[in-house]
Amino acid sequence: MLIAFRFMSASTSSNASRAATRLAATTRHFSSSSSDRMAIQNITLFGGGLMGAGIVQVAAHNGFKVVLCDVNEKAIENGRNIISKSIARVAKKLHPEDTSAQNALVSSVFENITTTTDPVEAVKDADLVVEAIVENLKIKQDLFGMLDKEAKEDCLFATNTSSLSVREIAETCSDARRKRPQMKLVEVIKAPETSDETIQALLEVCQRMKKTAVNCKDTPGFIVNRLLVPYMHEAIKMLERGDASAEDIDTAMKLGAGYPMGPLELADFVGLDTTNHIVTGWREKIEQGVEKDLSKDLVAESKILTKLVNEGKLGRKAGEGFFKY
């Protein structure tokens, strides 16, 4: 079975670290004895975007051996660039007057990272596999279905999903793998089948990565996105209705509520395509009668959001969304 394991970085020194890490885990047999339990040392990460690069950086910085896998060399290079810029800022903050120490820290992180475009090669030695690919259920299912045949029997699978059901993502995995204990990130999402041993193993990974864990049921959006996505979406609908300008909405929430960035800037940061994927997925669940705890009005389609996505104005990563960058 799959469980969500989500890391939220405490560092504010880089975009990758701020976006930091959401892991959701599916699998792996751990005995009830901590001393008998296989230690997680080798981690494979699929997807070298902002979130994936953040996970790779945090894991490598804390001593894990990490393989970054993506669809082509250009995507791999993008991930390496994100990590390089981020860890350089971390190094400068930790050692402001010592260039040698800065360089040593950057080198030590990259010594723990290898890259490949071959998914079979990527998982051959993995103890934990984490996906941070596009927020699309079928694509995630197809990836895990393929990896299920290639990874070690005791390898744990994890998903970095923002809102998709952990259980549904795991449906393409074998029964043997799905019924093993599971994992997650700072948000540790526990499905009914998830064992206490798996949760404990997950918490140990969090602790080693110097993260704090919170627990939540396998509910849409878990904790953070269940609260955050409707907040961003309501801001989008305010803009669409003409209630206020994008600048005034964001200024009001930054100065009036003390938020570090406004909801529209945050949506740009997350990616408007990702935001749209989430609300569309929730809306489809409601229409299918699968999800009864969400309000249809909460995730009603936004014409302005759909228009921006169709125009390729996906937010900060594309140079323009609700704002220009």
Secondary structure, 3 states (H helix, E strand, C coil): CCEEEECCCCCCCCHHHHHCCEEEEECCCCCCCCCCCCCCCEEEEECCCHHHHHHHHHHHHCCCEEEEECCCHHHHHHHHHHHHHHHHHHHHHHCCCCHHHHHHHHHHHHHCEEEECCHHHHHCCCCEEEECCCCCHHHHHHHHHHHHHHCCCCCEEEECCCCCCHHHHHHHCCHHHHCCCCCECCEEEECCCCCHHHHHHHHHHHHHCCCCCEEEECCCCCCHHHHHHHHHHHHHHHHHHCCCCHHHHHHHHHHHHCCCCCHHHHHHHHCHHHHHHHHHHHHHHHHCCCCCCCCCHHHCCCHHHHHHHHCCCCEHHHCECCCEC
